[in-house]
Amino acid sequence: MTRKYADSLSIDDLARAAHELLGPRYASTLKGHNELRNCDHRYQQISQIFEIFNNFEDIISAKRHVITLFGISRKIFSRSLQQSQKDMKKDGRPKILTSDQENAIINQIRTNAVSSHPLSQCEVLDFALENFEIALSYSWLHSFIKRHKSEVIKATASPQDSARLLIRPSTITDYIDILKKEVAGICMDLIYNFDEMGTSERHESKVKDVLIPADMKGQTIHYSIKRNQKNITLVACINGGGDTVMPLIVDHRLKIQPEVTSSGLRLDEDVMIRSSESGFVNEELIIEWLNKSAFKHINASRECLNDMDLPAIMFSDNCSAHTTERIKQIFAENLVKLITFPSNSTGLFQMLDLVTFGILKRRKKGIKTEFKQNSQADIINKLIQAFEQATTGNTNRKAFSRAGIRPSTTKYPYVAIIDEKVLLESKSVKEIFKKFEDSELPEANNKTVEFGFINKEYYEIEFQKRQIAREKARMKKSTCMKYRIKPKIPKLDKK
């Protein structure tokens, strides 16, 4: 039985679709190739247009653009190229790789698996296409796996930041020691955590099928999470008492549309909205937010506790925009210890990552606004509504408890106690300790980014200034009391 193939499309239809989906450059390119008119079937057009695009862009981009143009799957694309190659071969036999080329694929599978970037089956085919310029099918790949079953096997990989697995157990214990020394005994209302997140979800978040070296059979396989970088950033901040600090939203658009506040949002009261060319935070924006929001909240908490010189804590990651020398100094001037997490450990220890951001992302998916979808007003209002739902007093306190910082409620105000058991018994931390039980495993690089109490030098200078000022005020008050003239009390005549 003769197989039927889809008929070819007209050049005009292809050019029109290319103009709408890819741009005018691609449309004009297709119009200039008359050989496309000789194609009887669509798979022939797919193959020829792929070659045309590949003349002025890389193979992967050309493949992606052809798939977009025809609205087909990767599998259909590969089959189309396979069929075209069969047409061109007199004997009808499909192309195969040489032994060296197959060994190169095996080596690439090993390299990626060891570096926590295991290749999926589709990515293996892409590798062959990019490096050998041969379109291979999934049938060929299954045959390849059978031929090399002693070297390559199928497996499943779970999402996880690969760098997290490089944290040493000693780093975890060092961090816990810092908590015991610097955080224990501090009022819960004065312990804060701030961080930022983009508006997009993680690009990959599910278990996926991959190929790995056969000698890795039985091991837990992870793949590094890719993140989509969007142009709107949220800076969030909560404290251990359950309070939420006014957030900051940074947009790449220089103008804020009037519709953004039409729902009743109060600028610089409910939310700060600022712009940057990239849509990401920088030192200047962080300092403005600290002065207009975070420090005001910290001082209000101190005022409620009747002591404006009580030390406060701010937890942060090691983002360069959060930890400049100027920012360290500003925190110290406000008597705030800036404590950073070890590199790649925010998923283990950061309060916002452990609870808040997860709730925020889930809530945001279910929110609908009255604004045009994906407009500035729609995105910002969704973000704020989800943020408010994710930062209730209960969830904020739960976030700190999950991070091993919980209140001692024997007397008020509540102060922090460090729950080491919570930190050490988390699934991820146990996995790290288990990985390093084998003494043959290589030690991680000792040259890690500084973490812990990173503005200690500036803080101690400010703390001494405050102590001297308090002592002078106390002495002055004592002197005034000593030389105060006592009023004469009139004696009452006894009758």
Number of C-alpha atoms within 10 A of each C-alpha: 3 4 4 7 11 10 13 18 16 12 18 12 11 18 22 19 18 23 16 12 15 16 13 14 11 21 21 14 14 20 14 10 13 9 10 19 12 10 16 14 15 16 23 23 26 26 21 19 21 21 16 16 19 15 11 10 12 11 19 13 14 19 25 14 19 23 18 15 20 17 11 12 11 17 13 15 22 22 17 21 22 19 15 16 19 15 14 11 11 8 8 11 11 14 13 12 12 9 9 9 14 15 13 15 17 20 15 18 24 22 16 16 21 15 13 20 19 28 24 19 16 15 14 21 21 22 20 18 17 15 12 11 11 19 20 22 19 15 8 13 15 11 11 14 16 13 11 15 13 11 17 22 17 15 20 16 23 17 17 20 17 16 13 19 20 18 22 18 18 10 15 21 14 14 18 20 15 16 21 17 11 14 23 19 15 19 25 26 25 23 24 27 23 20 21 23 18 19 19 14 16 12 11 16 15 11 13 16 16 22 23 27 24 16 12 16 13 8 8 11 21 22 24 19 18 14 13 13 16 16 18 24 26 25 20 21 26 30 26 27 24 19 21 20 22 21 24 26 25 26 24 16 16 12 10 14 12 9 14 19 14 12 12 9 13 11 11 15 11 15 17 19 18 20 20 16 12 15 21 23 23 15 15 12 17 17 18 13 22 18 14 15 20 23 18 15 20 25 18 13 20 19 13 10 13 10 11 15 16 18 20 24 24 21 22 25 24 21 13 10 16 22 19 14 12 13 19 20 20 20 23 23 18 19 24 28 26 28 25 25 21 23 18 17 19 20 16 20 22 24 31 29 18 19 22 23 20 12 18 21 17 13 18 20 12 9 13 14 13 9 17 11 11 10 13 20 22 18 19 22 24 22 23 20 16 21 22 14 15 23 25 16 16 12 19 23 24 20 27 28 22 19 24 22 27 22 24 17 11 8 8 8 14 18 23 26 21 22 19 16 9 13 22 17 11 12 10 16 21 13 13 17 17 11 15 17 10 9 8 7 9 9 11 11 9 7 6 11 10 12 19 23 19 16 22 17 12 18 24 15 13 19 19 11 13 15 12 12 12 13 12 12 12 12 12 12 11 11 11 11 10 9 8 8 8 6 6 6 6 6 6 6 5 4 3
